[in-house]
Amino acid sequence: MGFMNIIIITLAVCAYIALRIVAKKMTVKRKIVYAGHPSSGDIPNIDISPLPQNDPKYTIGNDVVNMYGLEQMVVKGKSLEHFGIKDGAIVFVRKLNPDEELNKLIGRFIVFKIDNERTLREYPLKNIIVAEDGLKLRKVVKLLSIEEANVESQIKNFLLENDNEFVKKTDEEREKEYERYIKKYRFASDYYKNTTIIMSITYRNGLCKDYSFHSPEWLYGVVEYNTK
């Protein structure tokens, strides 16, 4: 091997090592989406993590998934672990169009913009502080029209027909839980004055099932794919 070849190989090895060192220092910024309520305090909404050391391929079966146009977000919280989305998972989100058909969102994981004013008004004693443009992740289960006279009965019927945990409780426990959801629904419908309210489900701290009610005006995106 000639002297020049040795120099070229040495320079190539040094360049490779330098690139590896630089790559390790490179980071990627992703928005944080909260599964459940954020903790109290000054919470950042951006996650900064090391850049992947390879070119990841995302597949479903044998097909490589096209992630172009999807936004990566990091999940913080355990409230959707029951449904397979763990704390720290990466979700790939498609932004929703203003004319999106809401019925197609039922059963999907949806990203909502956090309405800080509503949160502070509804839970004044929790002192939840979220930076502007905060996001939260929920699973949509039902659409409710406040123009219908029997909305509250619809909520109760939904629980009886779809929530086995609710059905197994005593009459007294069911009535207490039902009243809590109705209180939350009334607050949301009175606060937003929308014709449609979105009902969603999470598990508080990953343990206790809970339902929430949202305005369509705070919709952000829908999860197309997620990591385990």
N, C-alpha and C positions, 0 to 999 in steps of 0.2 A: 504493500500500500504506500503510495507516494505521500510526500510531506503535505502537498496541497490538499489531498483527499483527507488526511488526518485533521487539517485545519477546518475544512468544510464540515466534516462530521462533528467536530468539537463545537463549532459555532451553531450547528443545527440543534445539538443536544442542549446547549446553553439557552438558545431561543425557546425551545420547548419547555424547559424548566421555568424560564421567566414568564412565559404565557400561562403556565399552570399557577404560578404564584399570583399573577395579576387576576386570573379568573377566580381564584379563591376569595379575593378581596372584593370582587364585583357583587353587587346585590340587585335584587329585583323588588320593586315596590308593588304591593297589592292592597286594595281596599279591604278593610275588615268588615265582615257582616256578622251581626250578633244573633246567635240562637238563644233567645231569652233576653232578659234585661241586662244591659251593661252594669258593671259594678259602679258604686259611687266614686266620685273623684274625677280628675281631669283625664279623660280617656282619649288616646289617639285613635284615629280612624284609618291609619295606614300601617301595614305590616311590612317590615324590611327584612328580607331573608337572603341568604347566599344564593347566587345564581346557580341553577343546576349544572353539574359538571359534564353532562352529556346533552344530547338533543333528544328529549323525551318524545316517545310516540305514544299516543293514546288510542287504544283499540277497543272495539266491541266485537268479541269473537275474533274472526280473522281479518276484519275490516279496520283500517286505520281511520280514525275520526278526524274530520276537518274542524279544527278549532278556530279558523279564521273568523274574525268579527265577534268572538266571544270574549268577555271580560273575566279575568281570573280574580277571585276573592278568597280570603282566608276566613274560615268559620271560627268564631270565638264563642264558646259556651256548649253545654251538654244537652240543651233542650230538644234536640232532634236526633240524638243518638239512638233513640228507640226506633227511628226510621232509617238508620244506617248512615246518617251524616254525623261524623264524630267531631269533637273539638279539635281544631287544627287542620281539618280537611280543606282541600281546595275545591271550590265550585266554579264552574264555567257558566257564566250568565249571559243571556241574550237580553238586551234592553227591549222593553215593551213599547209598542207603538201606541199612540193615543187612541187609535180606533180598534185596539185589540179586543177580541170577543172574550168577555169575562167568563163565560161558561166553560171555555177551554182551559181555564186556570184551575178548575176544581181537580183536586188530587195532585197538583203540582207543587213543587217547592218554589216559593215566590219571595223575591227581595222587595221589601218596602223601605222607603225613606222614613227615617224616624222623625216624628212630629214632636220636637222637644217641648213645645208649649203645652200640647195635650198631655204628654207624659208627666210633666210637673204639676199640672192641674189635677190629673187623675190620681197621682200618687205623691201628694205633697210631702209626706213624711219620709219618703225613701231618699230624697235628696239626690236623685239620679241626674248626673251632669254628663252630657254627651257633646262632643265637639260638633260643629256644624257639618251638615251633609252625612250624618250617621246613617247606617243601614242596618236592617234587621231581617232575619230569615224566618219564614213561617211555612207551614203546609196548609194550603187552602182546602176546606172541606165543604163549604156551602156558600151560596149567594142568597142574600135576604133583601127583599124589597120593602122599604118602610111604608110604602103606599098601601100595602096589604094589611088588613085589619087583624089577621091572625098570625103575625110574625112570631110572637112569643110562643104560641102553640107549636109553630113549625120547629122552633129550637128544641122544645121539649120532645117532640116526636122524633126529631133527628137523633137526640141522645138515646131515646128508648130503642130505636131501630138500628143504631150503628155503634153504640158504645157499650160493650159488654161489661166493662168495669162499672159503669153507671148503673146498669140494670141489676147487677148483683148486690148493690147496696140496699140498705133498709129504706123504707119509705121516708123516714125522717132525714136520713143522710142524702137521699136523692133530692128531696125538696130544698134542703139547705144549699146543695151544690147548684141546683137549678136557679135558685134565687140569686146566687152570686153571679152566674152567667147573665141573667136577665138584667141585673144592675149594671154590668159591664156593657151590655148591648144598649141599654137606654142611654148611658153616658155617651157612647159613640154616636148613636143616631141623633141625639140632641145637640151634640157638639158640632157634627159635620153638616147636618141638614141635607145629606145626600139622599137620592132615591134608592141607591143600592149600597148595602153594607156587605163587606167580605168577612166571612167567618173562617178562622184558622185554628190550628191545633199545634201545641208544643207540649213538652213535659218539663215542668219547672225543675231545674237542677238535675234533669234527666230522670226524675222519679215520679213526680205528681202531674197527671194529665191536666191540661188547662186549655181553655178556648179563649180566643181574642177576637175583636171586631175592628175592622179597618175601613178607611175610605179609599175608593179607587184612585182618588187624586194623588195618593202617596205611593202608588205602584212604581217600581223601578225596573225590575227585570224578572225573568224566569230562569231557573236553573235547568240547563240542558244536560250537563254531565257533572259528576262529582267524584272525587277520589275517596277511598275508604279510609 
